[in-house]
Amino acid sequence: MKPRLTITALLALCGSSAAFAADFNIPMAFEYIAVDGQEIKTSLFNHKSEIELDKGTHKIAIRYNDLVEDDFSDSETNVKSNAFIVTIDVDGDFSYQLKPADGEFVKNPKSFAKAPQVVVIREDNGLVNYKVTQTNISEESFVSRLFSGNDATDIDAEAAAVTGSAAAVTPAPTAPVSKPSPAAAATMPAVAAANATTPATSAEDAAKAEQMLQYWWLHADEQTRKEFMSWAIKQL
């Protein structure tokens, strides 16, 4: 009977070790980019708020990404931060929560996005061994790429390279911006004139253009949105 009890105890121990997993949670205003070198795909329609972590040290790439009330209209503006890396030592089956350092919610989104200050706490209020590292990994906005002709930044691949031990990943090149069709140019005369005189706009001009685009997008009907997206995709 004793050998049988010993084997049973070993099997139970192995089973409990295999089932060990801590969970790491983020608010809706944040999104995962990569964990330990693996990209995490999310979107506005598929937000992932929790991941599981086994025992050991992990690197998690996260960014602030939220829709906030626009200063110039009743619409909303998308505010994003550069990616930041949370390095955390998981030493038990705990539940971890990432939060803004100044409270449950971000009080000043645009200032916060410049250098997100966050804390990681444990549900049981235990000690958490972690550090937060700010990076310059950013995602150039769609409008900025459209008007400047710059290649798109593969933020997921860059974050995966930073959080993993593999060699850095080189973003795949994208086709240069082509000229809009006559029909599209007729609907955007100001943009066409600007492109004819200057090859690229400043970051401030691009930001203003993005706000204008978001405003008109929110006020456009479904058919107009489809026609614009069809044109815009051809420009990439």
PyMOL commands that set and color helices and strands:
alter all, ss='L'
color gray80, all
select helices_A, chain A and resi 2-18+109-114+142-148+155-163+182-187+189-197+203-219+222-235
alter helices_A, ss='H'
color red, helices_A
select strands_A, chain A and resi 22-25+30-35+38-39+50-53+56-69+76-80+84-90+95-100+118-122+129-134
alter strands_A, ss='S'
color yellow, strands_A
deselect
rebuild
show_as cartoon
